């Protein structure tokens, strides 16, 4: 297998796949490396209804379509690949992958996305997958006619809480503040749903159960009083952590470990670009990831062309 590429993309979500489509169409020799399955966070979304030009589409199908497009234009894609080492300095960048070896390129695009943020309280690790979930779309149907909690107060938390009422008989939103950070229409929709209750200015401080989760301890952040609630499931939807640990000390990051880029998605290292949810940005949607992927792909084309 050829080990030298024009551009290597680390990450196969919406941003990485879009960059791969643009690069491959521009006849750039492109390698997309993904630690999981191509599609990223899209594959966890049951329905995407705000993608322009598409009335509604499953996240897995959209991700699969993007992957096929990139491959049709000539991109090489490695899924389920573990990165062993990374060198982004100098004119030639390199990456070593378990069982596949070392690959080099003239330019690099970092599009590693993020992962769900945990509460980090006692019992959370014990009951992951046994009553605790971080993906309403993935696990909602396991809680048919059950009573569940949604933790969070942003757009995703409220949107998913409403979505979960299709399955659960009761949804309780637990939020640490006395107000939500979501857009008004998400708040109105949640407050208008008769299946949804609210426990504000409160946090879950411990999870309990036997073979599976059956109770939580909740602390009121104002009075510091504790209460216990019998529950069938908890969905923790409090944001994400950028997948950038491997880039610390290599590219410039914010104090939240997000990659800092210019408007052309350039990092502080020449020839290294970044795109999608791993970058410092306010809004994280499939559409914004696609936009980042487009810009980083075109910028990488220009960089490599100038090098040639």
N, C-alpha and C positions, 0 to 999 in steps of 0.2 A: 504493500500500500504506500502511496505517495505521502510523505510526511511534511512537505512544505506547502503552505497555503498563502494566499494574499491576505486573507483576514480570518481570524478565529473568533468565534462568538462563544462566550461562556454563559450559558443559560438559554433554555428553549421554550420560554413563555411567549406571550404576545409580542414583547419588545424584541427578543432575540430572533424569533421566527420572521418577524417583519423585516428586520435588518437583513436577515438571510435571503429573503425574497428579493429585496432591492439590490443587494450585492451580486447575487447569482444572475439576475437579469442583466446586470452591467458587465457580465462575463468575468467577474472576480472569482477566483478559486476560493471557496468558502467552506469552513468547517464549523458546525454548531455542536457544542459539547454540553450535555445536560446531565445533571446528577440524578434526576428522576425520569419521569415520562414526559415527552414533549407536550407542551400545552400549558405548563405552569399552573397558576391559580385558576385559569379558565376551566380546567377539567373538573374542578370542585364545584362549579356553578351550574345548577340545574337549568336555569333559563337566563339568557341575556336578552333583554328587551329594549336596550338603549344604544345598540350598535347601529350607526346610521346606515340606512338602506336595507336593513334586515329587520323585519317586524318582530321576530322572535327566533332564537336559536339556542340549542343546548351548548353549554361551554365546551363539552368534550368534542362535539362535532365541529365547532368553530376552530378549536385547537388542532384537530385532525386535518381540517381543510388547509389551514395555514402551513402545517408540516408538509402536506402533499405538494402544495404550491412551491415551497422552498426546494424540495427534492426534485420536482419537475424541472425547475430552472437550473438544477445542477448542484445544489448544496449537498454536502455530506453531513449526516447527522449521527452522532453517537449518543444514545440514551443510556441511563443507568451507569454513568461513568464516574469513577472516583478520581479526583484530582490529587496527585501526589506532590507536585511542585509547580511553581509558576515564576517566570522571570519576564518582567515587562520592561526592563531597562534596555537601552541600546536600540539600534535600528532593527535588529531581529528579536522578536518576542518568542518565548517558548513556553510550552506547557507539557507536563508529563502525566499520563493517564494510566491507571492500573490496568494491566493486561493488554494495553494497546501501544504503549511506548511514548516517545517524545515527538511533539509536533511544533513546527515553527511557523511564524507568519510575519508579515511586514506591519500589520495593524491588528488591534485587539478591541473587541467590544465586550464590556462587562454588563451582563443583563441577568443577574442571578436572583432578582426578585426578593421576596421576604417570606417569613413564616409567622404563624399565629403567635401572639404574645400570651404567655401563661400568667396566671395569678400568682404563682409561686407561694402557695399556702399548703399547710399539712393536708395530706390525703389526695392532693391533685394528681401526683404521679401514679398513685395506687389505683385510682379509678378512671384513668384515661382509657377510653374505649369500653368502659364498663359503667357508663352513665354520664361521663364527662366527654364532651365533644367540642371541637373548634370549627365545625363545618355543618351549618344547618341543612344545607342542600344535600350533603352526603348522608346524614344520619336522621333527618327529620322523620322519615316514615317509620323508624323504629319506635317512635313514641306515640303511636296511634292511641287516642283516648287517655293519654297520660297527663300528669301535671309536671311541668318543667319550668326551669328558670333560664332567662337570658341575662347574662352579665354584660353591661356596656351601655353607652348613651350616645354613640355616634350613628351615622347613616346606616352602616351595615347592621349594627345591633338592632335598631328599630325596624329596618326593612325585613331582616330575617325573623324577628319576633312575630311580625304580621304573617309572614310566610308559614311559620310553624303552627299558627292557629288552624291551618288546614288539617293538621294531624292531632295536635294536643287538645285536650278539653280545657286546659287552663295554662296560660303563660304569665309568669311573673317576671317583670324586668327589675333587676337590682342594679342600682347606679349609685356611685359614690358621691355625686353632687346633687344639688337641689334643682338643677336644670340640665337639659340635654344639649349636646354639641351638634346635633343633627339639623338638617334643613327642615324648614317648617312643615313641608308636606309630609315628610316621614313622621314627624311628631304628631301631626293631626291624624294621620292614618292609624298610628298606634293608639292614641288616646280615644279614637272613635271605635275601636274594636272591642266588643263586649267581653271577649275571652282574655283580654290583657289587663293585668293589675300591675301596680307600680310600688316598689319599695325604694324610696329615694334616700340620699345621704347615708347610704349603707354599703357595706362590703361583706362578701363571704370570707370568713377567716379560717374555716376548716370544713373538710368533707368527711362523711362517715358512711359506713355500710358494711356488708358482709361480703358476699360474692360480687355484689354490685352496689353502686351508690344508692342510698335511700334517705339520707338526711344531710343538711348543711347547717352550720352555725353562722349567724349573721350578726355583725356589729353595727349599731347605729353610730355613725361618725360624729354626730352632734352630741348625743347623750352618753355615748360609750357603753350603752346597755347591750346585752347579748340576747339573742333569741334563736330558737331552733325551728327548722321547717322540714317536714317530711316531703320528699321530692323524688320523682322518678328519673330525672335527668337535668343536666346543666349544660348550657351552651355558652362558652366563654368567647365573647366577640369584642375584645378591647384593643384591637389594632394589630400591628405587626412589628416584627423585628427584621431589619434588612439583613439579607444573607451576604454580609461583607466581611466576616471575620478573617477570611483568608487574605483580604486586601489591606488589613491594618499595617501601617508602616510602609505601604507600597504606593497607594494613591491617597490623595487628600480626602478626609472624611469630616463630617460634622460631628458634634458631640453626641448625636443620635446614631452615629455610625452609618450615615447615608453618604453616598459618593457625591462630591461636589463637582459640578460640570458647568461649562459655559452654555450659552443658548444653542451652540452647535454640538452639544453633548461631548465636548472635549474634557478630559481630566487634566490634572497637572502634569501628566507624562505625555510627551509627543507621541502620537500614533495610538494612544489608548483612549477609547471612548467609553461612555456608559449610558445605559438606557433603562427605562422602566422603574419598577418599584424599589430598586436598590439605590436610586438617586435621591437627592434632596429636592423635594417637590411638595406642593400642597395637596394636589388631587391625584388619586390613584384609581384609575379606571382602565378597562381594556383599551378604550379609545386613546387615553393619554399614553399608554404603553406603546400602542401602535405608532402614535406620532413620534415618540422618542426613538423607536426603532427605525422609522423612516429617516429621521434627521441623522442619526448616528451612522446608518448605512450609507447614505449619500456623502456624509463627511468622510467616512472611511474610504469610499471610492475615490474621492478627490485626493485624499492623503496618499493613497497607494499609487494613483496615477502620476502624481507629482514625483514620487520616489522613483518610479520607473523611468 
